[in-house]
Amino acid sequence: MLKYQSFFSLLLLCLCACTVGPDYKEPVVFEDEQIAKSLQLTDANGKISKKWYEQFNDKALNVLIETALSNNPTIKGGIEKLRQARAVAAINRAEYLPELNAGSQYDYAKASKNIGLAADTNYFQIGLDASWEIDIWGAGRRLNEQSLAEFEQAYFSLHNLQVMITAEVANTYFLLKTTQAQLNNAKKNLELQQQILQTVKNKYESGLDDAAAYHQAQYLTETTKALIPTLKNQINSYKNALATLVGTLPDNLPVDISNTHNNPAQKAYRYDIDKLYELPADIIRSRPDVKTAERTVAAQNAAIGQAIAELYPNLSISGLLGFQSGAGSKLFNSDSQTYGYTPKISLPLFNWGKLQNNIRLQKAIKAETFENYRQTVLQAVEELQNAINAIQTEYQRNKAQQNAVANMQKAFYATRGKYENGLIEFSELLTSEQDLIKAQTDLITSNGVVYQNIIAFYKATGGGYN
């Protein structure tokens, strides 16, 4: 009867079990509505596609990004981290569940002749051993909470890697295209400068112009020649960077990126600026990096519960069911049957404040993770605001650059005609030519910056992984 009373007492204690420690509540740094108002978002429930880069209508870019998402070493490493977190969660889920093991044992002892009539002994045992550390105070449940939060942390961290790699591939690709456009422009300018040099040379040899004009024309031509190898080196560097992002060698890129025809950097990409504000209010809170930081807070909150549970009594039970005999031939007889169970309770009494200090430690770590979360939110708002402003500003600058190039081309050809007709000195043509080259270079650079700013905008929104 007593054994049943013990069993029901244990069962009652388990039913009365509770989960100590603070229950998790998602931290709120700023309300979504506050952030939306600060960023002037319309909360139009606009959705960002994970394949936002396809709007550029560049097949080579699409192939590079898709290849990087499946083959980039950093992303593949993130996938393995996610698998590790899933395995850890499965391991911790079983930490406080009953365990059952099968085992057998044989002991033989030969008695000493100096202890009298003692005989040699044989001992046979086979059966099942069970053990169970009962999760009365919720340490196991808090451990499961922590493992789940860490798994989700790895999940959002992987998404954040995908956002960053996608943006990095697109940004590097358009830097490459911008440099290729600068190279083409330099080659065209070199042809033009060589024509002018020939004109100046003819005048110089005819005595119609001085040596200074001839040498100035030579200087400008050689300066452009010197620029071409530098641009080619930059192109190779971007090609190498793309290969690393894609996860392959430079000679094994999945697409040909040397083609300079229909270069997108020759003109600015047209984007509807009004769409910059058509974003949902929770666009910041749902960014993968912000979610990663938030799940870190959740995991640490569960660690506090585990630390508090260590202050309370620990209850475990172990049992045996099987056969025992002094003779192997009688091991499986009914008389050899045996069973037993051993409840055990322990209570920490004196540990020099170790358990209390561990609670303080876990709370301090949680406070730190919250501040990291808050910092991540603020940085996310800053990135999105800067990206929106940068796009608007660059479009204004780009329009001015287009007008500058158009006006400088007219001015240059008018000045060139005057020089060829002997109406002006070469220094005026030289100044006009240098101004035209600068205007063309600035316009190509601006075209590339437009692409880069749009990429930064999509990265700042979470890249569609919200």
C-alpha positions, 0 to 999 in steps of 0.5 A: 500500500505504501508503494502506491501512496508514494506513487500518487504523492509523486504524481500529485507533485508533478501535476502541481509543477510550475514554470518559474522565471519571467514569461517572454514578451516581445520587446517594443522599442518603438511602435510600428506606427511611430516608425511608419510616421517617422519614415512617412510610410503609407502603410499600403501593405506593399510587399517586396519580392525576394526576386526584386532584382528581376525588375532590372531585366538583366539575365546575367544578373539574375543568373549570378544571384540565383547561383550565389543563393545556392552556392555561396559558401557563407549561405551554405554555412548558414544552412549548416548552422540552421541544421545544427540548431535544429539538432540541438533543439531535438536533443534538448527536447529529450533532456527531461523525458524519461530514459529507458535502457536495456542492460545485462551484467555478470559478476564472478568473485573468487573467495580468499582462502583466508576468510573461512568458509566463504564460497565463490559467487556468481551473479547474473542480471538482465533487465531494463533500467529507467530514469527520469528527472522530473521537470517540476519547476519548468527548467526543461520547458525553459530549455525548450523555449531557449532551443526553439528561439535559437533555432528561429535565430539561426533561421532569420540569420540565414535569411539575413545572409541571403539578403546581404549576399543578394544585395552584394552580388547586385551591387558588385555587378553594377559597379562592374557595369559602371566601370565597363561604361567608363572604359568604353567612354575613355576609349571614345574620348581617346579616339576624339583626342587623337583626332584633335592631336592630329589637327594640332600637330598639323597646325604646329607643323604649318606654324599656325600653332605653338609647341605649347598647344601641341604638347598639351594635346599630347598630354591629354591623350596620354592621360586618357591612355593611362586611365584605360589600364586602371579601368581594366584592372578594376573590371578584373577586380569586380569579376573576381569579387563576383566569382567569390560571391557566386562560390566559383573561380573567376574563369568559371562564372555561370554567365559571360559578364564581358559583354558591354553592349546595352550596358545598363550603366549607360543610362539611369534606371527609371524607378517610381519614387512614390513606391518608396513609401508604399511599405507596411508599418512593420517593415522594420520589425520584420526585417531578418536581422531585427528578428534575429536580434529579437529571438536572441532576447527570447532565448536569453529570457528562457535562460533566466527561468532555467537559472531560477529553477536551480534554486528549487528542489530537484526530484528524480526517480530511477527504477529496475525491472528484470531478472537476477540469479546466482546461476545462469540456468535459473536467470529466467525463472519466475523466482528470479524476477525483480523490480525496484524504484528509487525516488530522490530529492535534492535541495541546494542549501549552501553554494556561496551565492553561485546560483543567485549570481547566475540569475543576476548574470543571466538577467544582465545578459538579457539586458545586453541583448535587449540593447543590441536589439534596440540598436538593430532597430535604430540602425534599420530605420537609419538604413531605410531612411538614408536609402530613400533619401539617397534615391531621391537625391541621386535622381535630381543629381542625375537629371542635372548631369544629363543636362550638363552633358548635353550642354557640354557636347554642344559647347565642345563641338562649337569650340572645336569648330572655332579652333579649327577655323583659327578663331580661338586658342587651343587652351579654350578647346582644351578646357572645353574638352576636359569639361566634357570628359568630366561631365560624361564621367560624372553622368556614368558614375551617377547612373551606377549610383542610382542602381546602387541606391535602389539596391540599398533600398531593397536591402534596407526593407529586408529584401523580401524576407519579411 
